[in-house]
Amino acid sequence: MLVEGLGTITFVNGLLRIETVQVKSDGTLVNSGQIEIPGNCVGGIIEQLVQGTQGISDKLNETIEDGSKKEKESKSKKNKNTDKKKN
């Protein structure tokens, strides 16, 4: 199921229903499915989603920082090599 957005969210009879939507090629939104969560599990599931997405975000930031460090090191090495050639 592709989820590009959320539609209607309802809580009826102890069940949280979340309509999921996707964007068609013409830009319109269409229903792509439905997530149903028992009311007594909603808090725990939301907490797990937050923790999971935070973990992914942290790993992505580490990857970006590592890439930036490697790029700076590479540029620094190139500058040192260029300086040596000039002398």
Sequence and secondary structure as in RCSB ss.txt:
>XXXX:A:sequence
MLVEGLGTITFVNGLLRIETVQVKSDGTLVNSGQIEIPGNCVGGIIEQLVQGTQGISDKLNETIEDGSKKEKESK
SKKNKNTDKKKN
>XXXX:A:secstr
   SEEEEEEEETTEEEEEEEEE TTS EEEEEEEEEEGGGHHHHHHHHHHHHHHHHHHHHHHHHHHHHHHHHHH
HHHHHHHHHHH 
